[in-house]
């Protein structure tokens, strides 16, 4: 990895093997002595991206939780940091029947 001498941003390699800053456009030649063993990656093709949207619902974890709306006893759950970093995460539940959403705090 190389950083720009001008602005400090991370640099990439161009087709000619030179370092190019994506922010300010600064260019410099690569030092082959220090680049030994370096691997240059290419951008990911759109066809390489896996679409998980169809199976996303099946991948959500479930638990036994009583829905206050319909009385169902199964819900999907996830955790999210919504307060300060030194506070615990909040657990959210989504009913598997009526999709009612509620939260559980540690207070």
C-alpha positions in Angstrom: 0.0 0.0 0.0 1.3 3.4 -0.8 0.1 6.9 0.3 0.3 10.1 -1.6 3.2 12.5 -0.8 0.9 15.5 -1.5 -2.4 14.8 0.2 -1.9 11.5 2.2 -4.7 9.6 0.4 -4.2 6.0 -0.6 -2.8 5.5 -4.1 -3.6 2.9 -6.7 -1.6 1.6 -9.7 -2.4 2.6 -13.2 -2.1 0.6 -16.4 1.5 1.6 -16.8 2.5 0.5 -13.3 2.8 3.9 -11.8 1.2 5.0 -8.5 -1.7 7.4 -9.0 -3.6 9.3 -6.2 -7.3 9.1 -6.7 -7.9 12.3 -4.7 -5.4 14.8 -6.1 -4.0 13.0 -9.2 -0.4 13.0 -8.1 1.7 10.3 -9.9 4.9 8.7 -9.1 6.9 5.7 -10.4 6.8 2.5 -8.4 10.0 1.5 -6.5 10.5 -2.1 -7.6 12.8 -2.8 -4.7 10.2 -2.0 -2.1 7.3 -3.5 -4.1 8.7 -7.0 -4.2 5.9 -9.5 -3.3 3.2 -6.8 -3.7 -0.1 -7.9 -5.2 -2.2 -5.4 -7.2 -5.9 -6.1 -7.1 -8.5 -5.2 -9.7 -12.0 -3.8 -9.2 -14.7 -6.4 -8.7 -16.9 -7.0 -11.7 -20.6 -6.5 -11.2 -21.1 -10.2 -12.2 -18.9 -11.3 -9.3 -21.2 -9.7 -6.8 -23.6 -12.3 -5.2 -27.2 -11.2 -4.8 -28.3 -12.4 -1.4 -31.7 -10.6 -1.4 -33.8 -13.7 -2.1 -32.3 -15.8 0.7 -31.8 -13.0 3.2 -35.1 -13.7 5.0 -34.1 -17.4 5.5 -30.7 -16.3 6.9 -32.1 -14.2 9.8 -31.8 -15.8 13.2 -35.1 -16.6 15.1 -35.9 -16.9 18.7 -38.8 -17.5 21.0 -40.3 -14.1 21.8 -43.9 -13.2 22.4 -45.3 -10.6 19.9 -47.3 -8.0 21.7 -49.5 -7.5 18.6 -50.6 -10.9 17.4 -49.4 -13.3 20.2 -47.1 -15.3 17.9 -44.1 -16.8 19.8 -41.4 -16.7 17.1 -39.5 -13.6 16.0 -36.5 -12.7 13.9 -33.9 -10.7 15.9 -30.9 -8.4 15.2 -28.8 -6.1 17.3 -27.9 -2.5 16.5 -25.8 0.2 18.2 -28.1 3.2 18.6 -26.6 4.9 21.6 -23.1 5.9 22.5 -20.3 3.4 21.9 -19.9 2.7 25.6 -23.6 1.7 25.9 -24.8 -1.8 25.1 -26.5 -2.6 21.8 -30.3 -2.6 21.5 -32.0 -5.9 20.5 -34.8 -5.6 17.9 -37.4 -8.3 17.2 -39.6 -8.7 14.1 -42.6 -11.1 14.4 -42.5 -13.9 11.9 -46.3 -13.7 11.4 -47.4 -10.0 11.4 -43.9 -8.4 11.0 -44.5 -6.2 14.0 -41.2 -4.7 15.2 -40.3 -4.0 18.8 -37.1 -3.5 20.8 -35.6 -4.7 24.0 -33.2 -2.5 26.0 -30.9 -3.6 28.9 -32.3 -1.1 31.3 
